[in-house]
Amino acid sequence: MITEVDQGPQSEGPPFAKERAEWIEIAKGIGVTFVILVHSMIPDINPVTTHLSSFTIPIFFMLTGLTYDNEKHRNHLGVLAKLRARQLLIPYFSLYLIMIVLFIPLSSYVDTYLTPDQVLFWLLYGNGPPNSASHLWFLPVLYFGLMAFALVDKITYRLSRGFKWVALIILMLAANTIWSIFRPVLIPWRFSSILIAAAFVLIGNELRQSRGLKALASQSAAKNLAGILALTVAVLTLSQLNGFTDMAVDSYGACVWLYLGAGTAGCLLVFQVSSLLHKSSAPGRGLFALGGVSQEAYEVHPVTFYLVPIVATNLGLSLTSDPTVGSLLWLVRFLLGVILSYVLASRLIRKNSILSLIFSGRSRSQDSTVPQR
């Protein structure tokens, strides 16, 4: 996912700049790991998917606001719109059109459950299909959510900071109103999700305004433990009250305000944990590396799930007759999803100019000319 410090391990600058990029990359790695875990379990609704779904996607919205350079972009929204469109909308439309092209020959041999013309319809509608939305939904929601926040920031930056929180309330009220009007019909181009995304971006940016990009962990182990415990209790309580959520199909649980609360608490929890992890540890190194290719890993991970039946067949396992094997499918999908997504993203997509353009909107030549932050 896109942040101002996407250069990650290649970033140049003072030690503090490298340190702050480190914990942000680790947070992105945690976020994409949780996304793959939830997707590996769906359609099962259980305590894991219920609690993780409450904050996993908001992590990337808040990180976008946290790393948003207000002074740099405020008077150049056109440039920002073009830059982020290249990074988010080119992959969205490219991958969606590739999916349509693949559906044409596959529909004659495989039960794809959707015809090519139906896939095209939902592309134009900007949402759906019902209960089967592609994971690509995240890309335009992040793009338009960021642009909505950027517009709010431009309008309110000369005003008291209190007006930002008024804007947040307005965003959430508008999202809830649109959601109530359309339910149970899917909302065109997920406009309510875009407004909620903008609210999370705003919260992340306010965190930046109050403390910069400093890591959330303190020097006191006791304070860190107390903070983690308090945030964990808040996330578990709010997400339990709100229930399972899925922004892909305009499902925010029992209440959008509970979703905002659980999402914010969950993001802060991840940020604090990521601040305590370092590249010197094995988990820190792994999450840092995954965070560095989080967008490509997110986009490619569903493909790895199709390898599960192939692996099971080669091992002589039956996915239908053996209940033990069936109950462990999510674990196989998760492990394959994390490992292969990282390998494909870092070793294949990032190394090939065409694939890099399709998955991230930039070619390798563009990467080499981008100034390191």
Secondary structure by P-SEA (a helix, b strand, c coil): ccccccccccccccaaaaaaaaaaaaaaaaaaaaaaaaaaacccccaaaaaaaacccaaaaaaaaaacccccccccaaaaaaaaaaacaaaaaaaaaaaaaaaacccccccccccaaaaaaaaaaccccccccccaaaaaaaaaaaaaaaaaaaacccccaaaaaaaaaaaaaaaaaaaaaccccccccaaaaaaaaaaaaaaaaaaaaaccccccccccaaaaaaaaaaaaaaaaaaaaaacccccccccccccaaaaaaaaaaaaaaaaaaaaacccccaaaaaaaaaaaaaaaaaacaaaaaaaaaaaaaaacccccccaaaaaaaaaaaaaaaaaaaaaaacccccccaaaaaaaccccaaaaaacccc
